[in-house]
Amino acid sequence: MTEPNPTPASSAPDDDWQRVHPASPFVRGWFALAAFAYFFGRDTLERMLQGRPLIDDYLNARVLWLALGGAALLLLTVVGFVLSWFFTRYQVSGGYVRVTSGLLFRQHRQARLDRVQAIDIVQPLLARIFGLAELKFEVADAGESAVRLAYLRLKDAKQLRATILARASGAETTTAARVIGAGPPAVQRIQGAPGAAGPHGDLAGIDGSGAEPGHAPASGTEPAPASLGPGLPGSQIPASVAPTLLPREAPEWRVLTVPPQRLLGSLVLSEQTVFIVLGAATSVVVSVLTESVAFAFALIPAILGIAANYWGSFNRGFNFTAAISPDGIRLRYGLLDTRAQTLPPGRIQAIKIHQPPLWRLLGWYRMQVNVAGYGGPSAASESSSRTMLLPVGLKNDVFAMLSLVLPDPGTGQPDEVFTAGMAGLGGRSGVFDGGFVITPRRARLIAPLGWRRNGFTATDTALLLRSGRWWRELVVVPHQRTQSMALQQGPIARRFGVADVVLHTTPGPVTARLIQADVEAALALFDAQAARAREARSRQTSEQWLAQVAPAHVPSSPQTQEGPQHG
Amino acid sequence: MPTEAIDPPGIQWLRVSPTYVTVRLVEWVVGNLLAVALFSVPLLLVLLGAWRWLPLWLAVALPAGMFLLALWRLVLIPRQVRAIGYAERDDDLLIRRGIFFQRVLVVPYGRMQYVDVSVGPVERGLGLCTIKLHTASVATSAQIPGLPAAEGARLREQLTARGEARLAGL
């Protein structure tokens, strides 16, 4: 069980087992090397700077042992690096990506291509200097964190991403990309009978006559992908799934860029800044009153922390660029560490448009999304940047991004409805409020500011929930993405005849909660939404999203990615 | 149990087994006796004279307050159990619970990823089980405790069959 079987029918070059770039462990383990260099180099450097002899009597006696020990340690590290490189291999074939690694503890991971949720190219600073990149993709069915390939040459990483995306999602394959997450593993567990092919009835029914004849039956007969193990026989995977030609990287069209000034401005106008100004004023007053400066020194760590925080936000959000390509939305950002994310829009579960009070002065908004697989509680800062759809943007930018993630707004007057959602206030007669149903007037005691903001409206394709008078928020949940719903009511809410409706979505920064709605309205919404979600699921059209977006952003692009379709 | 304001109209709730009260009672005893015992430690120390800074009335009030709270919870248990209900509709499962803080949850069959059936030691003794539904959202937390084993098995089969028929993507 040490060597996974290679796919027998693999003739295409990308079907072979490949290794990552030899420099990878050094780039990844640079810290160990740096510590090593620091440990041995510091003393020498100090001596040189002080003009002392490099080796004095005290050291002379031990220099041999020191050198030997150091050399041994260095050798061990390097050998470890080389071994770890040698035993890390990956393969893309037969609808799967497989990665094996480890010498003593062998690890074998595989992920189904048609379950790929999103794919990132990450370049930490050092990797960037060497022109390397890490490829990282989220898979809905594995139940574990992302599969990582580190490091590849940037060109190879892009090529591989194009291959994976072309096979996995919109541009090339129309099958199976939609049926994710709740597919085989779920059914396996429900049925308790491995190998059952039940759930793909709908898949074959909708897509079976589609572009790839080999695919629909394939996904019906494949073994459960949850059974991650080294010994999966490759013979079960039809070789016809793998196209022999390498797809080129899909072309893209830029949608928007966030200028650095605006990013800076958004940081300056954040709530954090208000606290800092308040804190600074307080500390000045305190130091004047107590006539002591020592107090200020205690603040240094806090200042450092705040500066690091600002720097982190700036570093992450710098040069944020959104583009659209046949395989998804491309997001690029980062000053020192850059990241290029590809987000298939059909994978977006919920969208939040948020406006803190200070941003209202300049009409800025922030957009965040929930993507299945992204929102894990670990790596908080990383996931917070990955779920950012737009760090700061004007209303036009928001609408541009919305048109990508929600191609069909499902209403005749999207401008009015979404504007009302982002900034509107209900309760005024004669003013169109986008059809938002707000908190009843009788409940204004428990929501004195927000009661005219709290509201919901449903278009044909999505449910819009808005809230917050000062911290304005609009949450958009496409109907077919609703997982489950709850109606909640506490004792106080009962007295005022209001209730909350919570839409459950995959983990992420967006929580879809309608607060303090009239009980009757909430009940009606509860029922109607269940029906809408049911109907939307039965006619899921996320595959055609590019076709829906194309007229707006892509004038004429029939030549984009249709080439290497059939294997 | 009359239908509450937030219950969708026209729903015939199926209630969980009344013996589930026993399970809750055992949980109550374990949880609350421990808490009361813990809060009695200061009283003991004061009575033994080890702690002189704590006034006696406060040392008495702590466990007494805990005890009253526990009693209150005890009184609520039968009502809470009676408030748990579920209903199978054509396309989704409804679960309700709570008296003061009520919640009605709807889980579409097509969204279920898998169904868990778990049996604790006390539940086993009483022939009960707990069914838990999982969707792609961790917030769902849809569970029906205190089902008779036969009903639990029936429900699991039923949910599985329906989920299979209506399975949707993420």
Chai-1 contact restraints between the chains, C-beta under 6 A:
chainA,res_idxA,chainB,res_idxB,connection_type,confidence,min_distance_angstrom,max_distance_angstrom,comment,restraint_id
A,R178,B,G169,contact,1.0,0.0,6.0,A-B,restraint_1
A,V179,B,G169,contact,1.0,0.0,6.0,A-B,restraint_2
A,I180,B,G169,contact,1.0,0.0,6.0,A-B,restraint_3
A,I180,B,L170,contact,1.0,0.0,6.0,A-B,restraint_4
A,G181,B,A136,contact,1.0,0.0,6.0,A-B,restraint_5
A,G181,B,L170,contact,1.0,0.0,6.0,A-B,restraint_6
A,A182,B,Q113,contact,1.0,0.0,6.0,A-B,restraint_7
A,A182,B,L167,contact,1.0,0.0,6.0,A-B,restraint_8
A,A186,B,Q113,contact,1.0,0.0,6.0,A-B,restraint_9
A,A186,B,Y114,contact,1.0,0.0,6.0,A-B,restraint_10
A,R189,B,Y114,contact,1.0,0.0,6.0,A-B,restraint_11
A,I190,B,Y114,contact,1.0,0.0,6.0,A-B,restraint_12
A,I190,B,V115,contact,1.0,0.0,6.0,A-B,restraint_13
A,I190,B,T160,contact,1.0,0.0,6.0,A-B,restraint_14
A,I190,B,G163,contact,1.0,0.0,6.0,A-B,restraint_15
A,G198,B,E164,contact,1.0,0.0,6.0,A-B,restraint_16
A,P199,B,L167,contact,1.0,0.0,6.0,A-B,restraint_17
A,A372,B,L170,contact,1.0,0.0,6.0,A-B,restraint_18
A,Q483,B,R111,contact,1.0,0.0,6.0,A-B,restraint_19
A,Q483,B,T135,contact,1.0,0.0,6.0,A-B,restraint_20
A,Q483,B,A136,contact,1.0,0.0,6.0,A-B,restraint_21
A,Q483,B,S137,contact,1.0,0.0,6.0,A-B,restraint_22
A,S484,B,V107,contact,1.0,0.0,6.0,A-B,restraint_23
A,S484,B,T135,contact,1.0,0.0,6.0,A-B,restraint_24
A,S484,B,T140,contact,1.0,0.0,6.0,A-B,restraint_25
A,M485,B,V106,contact,1.0,0.0,6.0,A-B,restraint_26
A,A486,B,R103,contact,1.0,0.0,6.0,A-B,restraint_27
A,A486,B,L105,contact,1.0,0.0,6.0,A-B,restraint_28
A,L487,B,I6,contact,1.0,0.0,6.0,A-B,restraint_29
A,L487,B,V104,contact,1.0,0.0,6.0,A-B,restraint_30
A,Q488,B,R103,contact,1.0,0.0,6.0,A-B,restraint_31
A,Q489,B,I6,contact,1.0,0.0,6.0,A-B,restraint_32
A,Q489,B,Q102,contact,1.0,0.0,6.0,A-B,restraint_33
A,G490,B,F101,contact,1.0,0.0,6.0,A-B,restraint_34
A,P491,B,F100,contact,1.0,0.0,6.0,A-B,restraint_35
A,A499,B,I6,contact,1.0,0.0,6.0,A-B,restraint_36
A,H504,B,S137,contact,1.0,0.0,6.0,A-B,restraint_37
A,H504,B,A139,contact,1.0,0.0,6.0,A-B,restraint_38
A,H504,B,T140,contact,1.0,0.0,6.0,A-B,restraint_39
A,T505,B,S137,contact,1.0,0.0,6.0,A-B,restraint_40
A,T506,B,A136,contact,1.0,0.0,6.0,A-B,restraint_41
A,T506,B,S137,contact,1.0,0.0,6.0,A-B,restraint_42
A,P507,B,V138,contact,1.0,0.0,6.0,A-B,restraint_43
A,V519,B,A5,contact,1.0,0.0,6.0,A-B,restraint_44
A,A530,B,D92,contact,1.0,0.0,6.0,A-B,restraint_45
A,A530,B,V106,contact,1.0,0.0,6.0,A-B,restraint_46
A,R534,B,D91,contact,1.0,0.0,6.0,A-B,restraint_47
A,R537,B,G110,contact,1.0,0.0,6.0,A-B,restraint_48
A,R537,B,A168,contact,1.0,0.0,6.0,A-B,restraint_49
